Amino acid sequence: MNRILGVLVLCAASAGCAVSTQQEVQMGQQYSTQVNADLPIVTDAAVQQYINTLGNSIAKLTSRGDLDWHFFVVNTDVVNAFALPGGYIYVNRGVIERADKMDELAGVMGHEIGHVVKRHSVKQMQQQQGANVGIALTCVLTHVCDSQASQAAIQVGGAAVFAKFSRQDEKEADEEGFKNVIRAGISPKGMVTFFQKLLAEQSTEPSAVDAWFSDHPLTQDRIADIQRLIDAKDPAILRTLAEDSKSFHDFKDRVHALPPGPKPKTAAP
């Protein structure tokens, strides 16, 4: 598998080699195996069922609904979420515990699904000539790791390829996320309220949301862009869209009751 992945990474880094859907999925499977082995993935059956039910209700209605989508909750209070190639979406516990309504969590997931729909990870790989995207991947994506050695590996290896998208990529993912949640019958207003919440928290307690702002360039302009999309939508349609549900609050309570995740790793002395 490592040999296959190496070929795919070299292929993706070559301007003359297009990455097929099958190759993208193979890469996603490989990286997901690494992430799941290294991170505190929540294994509670009820939590897994809800996050996959909500995620698939959004993802299966996109133009890439034929992918075998997978959704995971990471047991860390770091506020972040990320997407791997081929339909692997991860949401940190810190996001869930800050979401007051179902549409806020759905907005975050719709955005990450949008990155996969637009194949932003593949585009990043094609722009990173020869980058070893596997080095310290989980440290970059989740900020669970906190060591100089990891950071050095990240800088050398270019592992941030799956985490740090351009402002244009973020804008496209916002637009896709907006369409994704509406298509699933969910209000897009949660995207605005959740982003506003993060901006407010950044001004009062920036360390709590540093990971999110590091990986997701977030400005008031992005929020205004989403609000313009909402304002252009027929209010009669918006009124039919779900904003909250009892099942979301049952899920959130279940996540909140989980034992705390492990503390960030530090470099050995």
MOJO-V668305 format. One record per residue. N is the residue number from 1. PHI is phi in degrees with one decimal (999 if undefined). OMEGA is omega in radians with two decimals (none if undefined). Layout:
n=N phi=PHI omega=OMEGA
n=N phi=PHI omega=OMEGA
This chain:
n=1 phi=999 omega=3.13
n=2 phi=-63.0 omega=3.11
n=3 phi=-65.8 omega=3.11
n=4 phi=-61.3 omega=-3.13
n=5 phi=-62.6 omega=3.13
n=6 phi=-60.0 omega=3.10
n=7 phi=-62.7 omega=-3.11
n=8 phi=-66.6 omega=3.13
n=9 phi=-63.9 omega=3.11
n=10 phi=-64.0 omega=3.11
n=11 phi=-63.3 omega=-3.11
n=12 phi=-64.7 omega=-3.11
n=13 phi=-81.0 omega=3.14
n=14 phi=-99.8 omega=-3.09
n=15 phi=-62.7 omega=-3.07
n=16 phi=-94.4 omega=-3.05
n=17 phi=-126.1 omega=3.11
n=18 phi=-81.2 omega=3.13
n=19 phi=-96.7 omega=-3.13
n=20 phi=-77.7 omega=3.08
n=21 phi=-60.5 omega=3.14
n=22 phi=-61.3 omega=3.12
n=23 phi=-65.9 omega=3.11
n=24 phi=-60.2 omega=3.13
n=25 phi=-64.5 omega=3.11
n=26 phi=-61.0 omega=3.10
n=27 phi=-64.2 omega=3.13
n=28 phi=-59.9 omega=3.13
n=29 phi=-61.8 omega=-3.12
n=30 phi=-64.8 omega=-3.12
n=31 phi=-68.3 omega=3.11
n=32 phi=-63.4 omega=3.09
n=33 phi=-59.8 omega=3.13
n=34 phi=-66.4 omega=-3.13
n=35 phi=-60.9 omega=-3.09
n=36 phi=-67.2 omega=3.10
n=37 phi=-78.6 omega=-3.02
n=38 phi=-98.0 omega=-3.04
n=39 phi=-109.3 omega=3.12
n=40 phi=-79.4 omega=-3.14
n=41 phi=-74.1 omega=3.13
n=42 phi=-70.9 omega=-3.12
n=43 phi=-106.5 omega=3.12
n=44 phi=-56.5 omega=-3.02
n=45 phi=-62.0 omega=-3.11
n=46 phi=-67.6 omega=3.10
n=47 phi=-65.9 omega=3.13
n=48 phi=-61.9 omega=-3.11
n=49 phi=-63.8 omega=-3.09
n=50 phi=-67.0 omega=-3.07
n=51 phi=-64.4 omega=3.11
n=52 phi=-75.5 omega=3.10
n=53 phi=-65.2 omega=3.11
n=54 phi=-64.2 omega=-3.12
n=55 phi=-60.9 omega=-3.12
n=56 phi=-69.7 omega=3.09
n=57 phi=-63.2 omega=3.10
n=58 phi=-91.9 omega=-2.99
n=59 phi=-67.7 omega=-3.05
n=60 phi=-68.5 omega=3.14
n=61 phi=-99.0 omega=3.11
n=62 phi=-84.3 omega=3.11
n=63 phi=-68.4 omega=3.10
n=64 phi=-115.2 omega=-3.14
n=65 phi=-64.8 omega=-3.14
n=66 phi=-77.7 omega=3.10
n=67 phi=-68.9 omega=3.03
n=68 phi=-89.6 omega=-3.03
n=69 phi=-77.2 omega=3.12
n=70 phi=-135.8 omega=-3.10
n=71 phi=-127.9 omega=-3.05
n=72 phi=-136.3 omega=2.98
n=73 phi=-107.8 omega=3.10
n=74 phi=-100.5 omega=-3.06
n=75 phi=-82.9 omega=3.04
n=76 phi=-145.2 omega=3.14
n=77 phi=-82.4 omega=3.02
n=78 phi=-62.5 omega=-3.10
n=79 phi=-82.8 omega=3.14
n=80 phi=-166.7 omega=3.04
n=81 phi=-153.5 omega=-3.14
n=82 phi=-155.3 omega=-3.12
n=83 phi=-126.2 omega=3.00
n=84 phi=-99.3 omega=3.12
n=85 phi=-57.3 omega=2.98
n=86 phi=83.9 omega=3.03
n=87 phi=105.1 omega=3.09
n=88 phi=-110.7 omega=-3.03
n=89 phi=-116.5 omega=-3.13
n=90 phi=-121.1 omega=3.10
n=91 phi=-124.0 omega=3.12
n=92 phi=-75.6 omega=3.10
n=93 phi=-53.1 omega=-3.14
n=94 phi=-59.0 omega=3.08
n=95 phi=-69.6 omega=-3.08
n=96 phi=-61.3 omega=-3.08
n=97 phi=-73.1 omega=3.07
n=98 phi=-93.9 omega=3.13
n=99 phi=-79.7 omega=-3.14
n=100 phi=-87.4 omega=-3.13
n=101 phi=-139.5 omega=-3.11
n=102 phi=-59.0 omega=-3.06
n=103 phi=-67.7 omega=3.09
n=104 phi=-73.0 omega=3.06
n=105 phi=-64.0 omega=3.13
n=106 phi=-62.1 omega=3.11
n=107 phi=-64.8 omega=3.09
n=108 phi=-62.4 omega=-3.12
n=109 phi=-68.1 omega=3.10
n=110 phi=-62.2 omega=3.09
n=111 phi=-65.4 omega=-3.14
n=112 phi=-64.9 omega=3.05
n=113 phi=-60.1 omega=3.11
n=114 phi=-60.2 omega=3.09
n=115 phi=-61.2 omega=3.14
n=116 phi=-70.2 omega=3.14
n=117 phi=-58.5 omega=-3.13
n=118 phi=-86.2 omega=3.10
n=119 phi=56.5 omega=-3.10
n=120 phi=-65.4 omega=3.13
n=121 phi=-63.9 omega=3.12
n=122 phi=-64.2 omega=3.12
n=123 phi=-61.9 omega=3.10
n=124 phi=-60.2 omega=-3.14
n=125 phi=-62.7 omega=-3.13
n=126 phi=-67.6 omega=-3.14
n=127 phi=-89.7 omega=-3.09
n=128 phi=-103.9 omega=-3.09
n=129 phi=-57.8 omega=3.04
n=130 phi=70.9 omega=-3.09
n=131 phi=-68.2 omega=3.06
n=132 phi=-87.5 omega=-2.98
n=133 phi=-71.7 omega=-3.14
n=134 phi=-83.3 omega=-3.05
n=135 phi=-68.6 omega=3.06
n=136 phi=54.3 omega=-3.06
n=137 phi=-57.9 omega=-3.06
n=138 phi=-67.7 omega=3.11
n=139 phi=-65.3 omega=-3.12
n=140 phi=-68.2 omega=-3.00
n=141 phi=-70.9 omega=-3.01
n=142 phi=-118.4 omega=-3.08
n=143 phi=61.8 omega=3.04
n=144 phi=-68.9 omega=3.10
n=145 phi=-82.0 omega=-3.13
n=146 phi=-147.2 omega=-3.13
n=147 phi=-147.3 omega=3.13
n=148 phi=-64.4 omega=-3.14
n=149 phi=-63.4 omega=3.13
n=150 phi=-63.8 omega=-3.11
n=151 phi=-63.9 omega=3.11
n=152 phi=-63.7 omega=3.13
n=153 phi=-62.8 omega=3.14
n=154 phi=-62.7 omega=-3.10
n=155 phi=-63.8 omega=-3.12
n=156 phi=-74.3 omega=-3.01
n=157 phi=-87.0 omega=-3.11
n=158 phi=72.0 omega=-3.06
n=159 phi=-69.2 omega=-3.13
n=160 phi=-71.0 omega=-3.10
n=161 phi=-56.6 omega=-3.11
n=162 phi=-95.3 omega=-3.03
n=163 phi=-111.0 omega=-3.00
n=164 phi=-104.7 omega=3.11
n=165 phi=-91.4 omega=3.12
n=166 phi=-70.5 omega=3.09
n=167 phi=-61.0 omega=3.11
n=168 phi=-66.3 omega=3.09
n=169 phi=-61.7 omega=3.13
n=170 phi=-63.9 omega=3.11
n=171 phi=-63.2 omega=3.12
n=172 phi=-63.9 omega=3.13
n=173 phi=-66.6 omega=3.06
n=174 phi=-62.1 omega=-3.12
n=175 phi=-64.7 omega=3.08
n=176 phi=-65.3 omega=3.13
n=177 phi=-60.1 omega=3.09
n=178 phi=-58.3 omega=3.14
n=179 phi=-68.2 omega=-3.08
n=180 phi=-62.1 omega=-3.08
n=181 phi=-71.3 omega=3.11
n=182 phi=-62.6 omega=3.13
n=183 phi=-60.1 omega=-3.14
n=184 phi=-87.0 omega=3.13
n=185 phi=81.7 omega=-3.09
n=186 phi=-115.5 omega=-3.12
n=187 phi=-67.4 omega=3.06
n=188 phi=-81.1 omega=-3.11
n=189 phi=-61.8 omega=3.13
n=190 phi=-63.3 omega=3.08
n=191 phi=-62.5 omega=-3.12
n=192 phi=-67.7 omega=-3.07
n=193 phi=-65.3 omega=-3.14
n=194 phi=-71.4 omega=3.12
n=195 phi=-63.9 omega=3.09
n=196 phi=-61.6 omega=3.13
n=197 phi=-62.5 omega=-3.14
n=198 phi=-67.9 omega=3.10
n=199 phi=-62.5 omega=3.13
n=200 phi=-64.5 omega=-3.14
n=201 phi=-68.8 omega=3.11
n=202 phi=-61.9 omega=-3.11
n=203 phi=-76.5 omega=-3.10
n=204 phi=-104.2 omega=-3.12
n=205 phi=-144.8 omega=-3.01
n=206 phi=-58.0 omega=-3.09
n=207 phi=-63.9 omega=-3.09
n=208 phi=-71.0 omega=-3.07
n=209 phi=-124.0 omega=-3.12
n=210 phi=-56.5 omega=-3.09
n=211 phi=-61.7 omega=-3.14
n=212 phi=-62.0 omega=-3.08
n=213 phi=-70.7 omega=3.06
n=214 phi=-67.9 omega=-3.06
n=215 phi=-96.2 omega=-3.08
n=216 phi=-129.9 omega=3.12
n=217 phi=-53.2 omega=-3.04
n=218 phi=-122.1 omega=3.13
n=219 phi=-130.4 omega=3.09
n=220 phi=-62.1 omega=3.12
n=221 phi=-62.3 omega=3.11
n=222 phi=-63.9 omega=3.12
n=223 phi=-63.8 omega=3.13
n=224 phi=-63.1 omega=3.12
n=225 phi=-63.1 omega=3.12
n=226 phi=-66.4 omega=3.13
n=227 phi=-62.4 omega=3.10
n=228 phi=-63.8 omega=3.09
n=229 phi=-63.4 omega=3.13
n=230 phi=-65.7 omega=-3.11
n=231 phi=-63.5 omega=-3.13
n=232 phi=-83.2 omega=-3.12
n=233 phi=-84.5 omega=3.11
n=234 phi=-57.9 omega=-3.14
n=235 phi=-56.6 omega=3.14
n=236 phi=-65.2 omega=3.09
n=237 phi=-71.4 omega=-3.13
n=238 phi=-59.5 omega=-3.12
n=239 phi=-67.4 omega=-3.14
n=240 phi=-86.7 omega=-3.01
n=241 phi=-89.3 omega=-3.08
n=242 phi=-74.0 omega=3.08
n=243 phi=-109.6 omega=-3.06
n=244 phi=-153.8 omega=3.11
n=245 phi=-158.9 omega=3.08
n=246 phi=-63.8 omega=-3.12
n=247 phi=-62.3 omega=3.08
n=248 phi=-63.9 omega=-3.10
n=249 phi=-70.0 omega=3.02
n=250 phi=-63.3 omega=3.11
n=251 phi=-62.7 omega=-3.12
n=252 phi=-63.1 omega=3.09
n=253 phi=-61.5 omega=-3.14
n=254 phi=-66.3 omega=3.10
n=255 phi=-64.3 omega=-3.11
n=256 phi=-62.9 omega=-3.12
n=257 phi=-81.3 omega=3.14
n=258 phi=-66.1 omega=3.01
n=259 phi=-59.8 omega=3.13
n=260 phi=-61.3 omega=3.11
n=261 phi=-74.5 omega=-3.14
n=262 phi=-67.2 omega=3.08
n=263 phi=-70.1 omega=3.10
n=264 phi=-54.7 omega=3.11
n=265 phi=-72.5 omega=3.08
n=266 phi=-125.2 omega=-3.12
n=267 phi=-67.5 omega=3.10
n=268 phi=-68.9 omega=-3.13
n=269 phi=-66.1 omega=none
